[in-house]
Structure formats: C-alpha cells, structure tokens
Amino acid sequence: QMHRIVAGKVQSDCETCFDSDDVKSMPVAQYSPGNLGRNRLASVGMVIGPSILRSGAMSTELILRHGDGRVRVVFQHAPVWEAGVEPGSCPPQGLKLFRTTVSREAMRSGLPTASSEEANPPGPGNPKFFRGVPPFHWHKRWAGTSWTWGPSTGDRGWRI
C-alpha cells in the first residue's frame, strides 16, 4: 500500500488550462515482530515511533504545533504478562502505559512561564500555556464509584 500526499498545488487562472497537484507517494509502514522501525507523520502535528528502548519499553512521541508554540508528549509503554505467567517466557500479553511526559515549547524570547505570559501576552493565534484558572479542580475532593469486570478477577467494585 502507498500513502499519497499532496505536496503542492498549482491553480490555473485561465479557462483552457487546468489545475494540477504535486503528489508524493510513500509506502505504508508495516509492522512485524522484531521490526518496529521509526515512522514519522507530519502536518501541524507529528508522531514519531514506536521505538524500542534498551530497557525493553516502547516509546512513542506526539508533537502538536499551534502558532509559535507546540506541545510534545512522550508515551512509554512496558510489556505486561498475565498473573501467573513468567515474564519473558512468552510474548507479552499486552502493553501498559507507565510514563507520560508533557513538554510545552514556544519560539519566543523567553521561556513560556506564567509570569512571562502575564508580562508579555502571546499575540493572536499563538497559544497561552498558563491560565488564571486551572482546567481541573485538583483542590476539590474527588469521590465516586466504579465497577469493572475482568476475565481473571471477575466483578469488582471500587470506591474513592
């Protein structure tokens, strides 16, 4: 399979001419055991990975750009085995998200901090990383119940 990506476009300004697209083709990535090469997709965002680290964990990087800023998120997954199965005795039964790193970056004269954004607010179309009100109510009391089911543990109720 091939990805067909429009890299450029020419529009005609006369009635007898026609518009044309500059189309680039690149093969679709194919994964197989032992072959998790680096893959990159680009637009206003970019995904790099998955990559296997020396520790055996898998890392995928997501970058989203807006205006003069971008957010970079690194997801790291580790192999997991079912209870009672010796790790490494067979292929992993799944991947578990064990670390997420979020970085805020901006092409500005200084670091994007709350005080620098208050002194010099970003222009129109550029992200404001720090807001006066947090998006989540971390200071509130969290409470609730949840009911989960799993094939090895059966029904379980949870209360926070």
Secondary structure as a PSIPRED ss2 file (coil, helix, strand):
# PSIPRED VFORMAT (PSIPRED V4.0)

   1 Q C   1.000  0.000  0.000
   2 M E   0.000  0.000  1.000
   3 H E   0.000  0.000  1.000
   4 R E   0.000  0.000  1.000
   5 I E   0.000  0.000  1.000
   6 V E   0.000  0.000  1.000
   7 A E   0.000  0.000  1.000
   8 G E   0.000  0.000  1.000
   9 K E   0.000  0.000  1.000
  10 V E   0.000  0.000  1.000
  11 Q C   1.000  0.000  0.000
  12 S C   1.000  0.000  0.000
  13 D C   1.000  0.000  0.000
  14 C C   1.000  0.000  0.000
  15 E C   1.000  0.000  0.000
  16 T C   1.000  0.000  0.000
  17 C C   1.000  0.000  0.000
  18 F C   1.000  0.000  0.000
  19 D C   1.000  0.000  0.000
  20 S E   0.000  0.000  1.000
  21 D E   0.000  0.000  1.000
  22 D E   0.000  0.000  1.000
  23 V E   0.000  0.000  1.000
  24 K E   0.000  0.000  1.000
  25 S E   0.000  0.000  1.000
  26 M E   0.000  0.000  1.000
  27 P E   0.000  0.000  1.000
  28 V C   1.000  0.000  0.000
  29 A C   1.000  0.000  0.000
  30 Q C   1.000  0.000  0.000
  31 Y C   1.000  0.000  0.000
  32 S E   0.000  0.000  1.000
  33 P C   1.000  0.000  0.000
  34 G C   1.000  0.000  0.000
  35 N E   0.000  0.000  1.000
  36 L C   1.000  0.000  0.000
  37 G C   1.000  0.000  0.000
  38 R C   1.000  0.000  0.000
  39 N C   1.000  0.000  0.000
  40 R E   0.000  0.000  1.000
  41 L E   0.000  0.000  1.000
  42 A E   0.000  0.000  1.000
  43 S C   1.000  0.000  0.000
  44 V C   1.000  0.000  0.000
  45 G E   0.000  0.000  1.000
  46 M E   0.000  0.000  1.000
  47 V E   0.000  0.000  1.000
  48 I E   0.000  0.000  1.000
  49 G E   0.000  0.000  1.000
  50 P E   0.000  0.000  1.000
  51 S E   0.000  0.000  1.000
  52 I E   0.000  0.000  1.000
  53 L C   1.000  0.000  0.000
  54 R C   1.000  0.000  0.000
  55 S C   1.000  0.000  0.000
  56 G C   1.000  0.000  0.000
  57 A C   1.000  0.000  0.000
  58 M E   0.000  0.000  1.000
  59 S E   0.000  0.000  1.000
  60 T E   0.000  0.000  1.000
  61 E E   0.000  0.000  1.000
  62 L E   0.000  0.000  1.000
  63 I E   0.000  0.000  1.000
  64 L E   0.000  0.000  1.000
  65 R E   0.000  0.000  1.000
  66 H E   0.000  0.000  1.000
  67 G C   1.000  0.000  0.000
  68 D C   1.000  0.000  0.000
  69 G E   0.000  0.000  1.000
  70 R E   0.000  0.000  1.000
  71 V E   0.000  0.000  1.000
  72 R E   0.000  0.000  1.000
  73 V E   0.000  0.000  1.000
  74 V E   0.000  0.000  1.000
  75 F E   0.000  0.000  1.000
  76 Q E   0.000  0.000  1.000
  77 H E   0.000  0.000  1.000
  78 A E   0.000  0.000  1.000
  79 P E   0.000  0.000  1.000
  80 V E   0.000  0.000  1.000
  81 W C   1.000  0.000  0.000
  82 E C   1.000  0.000  0.000
  83 A C   1.000  0.000  0.000
  84 G C   1.000  0.000  0.000
  85 V C   1.000  0.000  0.000
  86 E C   1.000  0.000  0.000
  87 P C   1.000  0.000  0.000
  88 G C   1.000  0.000  0.000
  89 S C   1.000  0.000  0.000
  90 C C   1.000  0.000  0.000
  91 P C   1.000  0.000  0.000
  92 P C   1.000  0.000  0.000
  93 Q C   1.000  0.000  0.000
  94 G E   0.000  0.000  1.000
  95 L E   0.000  0.000  1.000
  96 K E   0.000  0.000  1.000
  97 L E   0.000  0.000  1.000
  98 F E   0.000  0.000  1.000
  99 R E   0.000  0.000  1.000
 100 T E   0.000  0.000  1.000
 101 T E   0.000  0.000  1.000
 102 V E   0.000  0.000  1.000
 103 S E   0.000  0.000  1.000
 104 R E   0.000  0.000  1.000
 105 E E   0.000  0.000  1.000
 106 A E   0.000  0.000  1.000
 107 M C   1.000  0.000  0.000
 108 R C   1.000  0.000  0.000
 109 S C   1.000  0.000  0.000
 110 G C   1.000  0.000  0.000
 111 L C   1.000  0.000  0.000
 112 P C   1.000  0.000  0.000
 113 T C   1.000  0.000  0.000
 114 A H   0.000  1.000  0.000
 115 S H   0.000  1.000  0.000
 116 S H   0.000  1.000  0.000
 117 E H   0.000  1.000  0.000
 118 E H   0.000  1.000  0.000
 119 A H   0.000  1.000  0.000
 120 N C   1.000  0.000  0.000
 121 P C   1.000  0.000  0.000
 122 P C   1.000  0.000  0.000
 123 G C   1.000  0.000  0.000
 124 P C   1.000  0.000  0.000
 125 G C   1.000  0.000  0.000
 126 N C   1.000  0.000  0.000
 127 P C   1.000  0.000  0.000
 128 K C   1.000  0.000  0.000
 129 F C   1.000  0.000  0.000
 130 F C   1.000  0.000  0.000
 131 R C   1.000  0.000  0.000
 132 G C   1.000  0.000  0.000
 133 V C   1.000  0.000  0.000
 134 P C   1.000  0.000  0.000
 135 P C   1.000  0.000  0.000
 136 F C   1.000  0.000  0.000
 137 H C   1.000  0.000  0.000
 138 W C   1.000  0.000  0.000
 139 H C   1.000  0.000  0.000
 140 K C   1.000  0.000  0.000
 141 R C   1.000  0.000  0.000
 142 W C   1.000  0.000  0.000
 143 A C   1.000  0.000  0.000
 144 G C   1.000  0.000  0.000
 145 T E   0.000  0.000  1.000
 146 S E   0.000  0.000  1.000
 147 W E   0.000  0.000  1.000
 148 T E   0.000  0.000  1.000
 149 W E   0.000  0.000  1.000
 150 G E   0.000  0.000  1.000
 151 P C   1.000  0.000  0.000
 152 S C   1.000  0.000  0.000
 153 T C   1.000  0.000  0.000
 154 G E   0.000  0.000  1.000
 155 D E   0.000  0.000  1.000
 156 R E   0.000  0.000  1.000
 157 G E   0.000  0.000  1.000
 158 W E   0.000  0.000  1.000
 159 R E   0.000  0.000  1.000
 160 I C   1.000  0.000  0.000
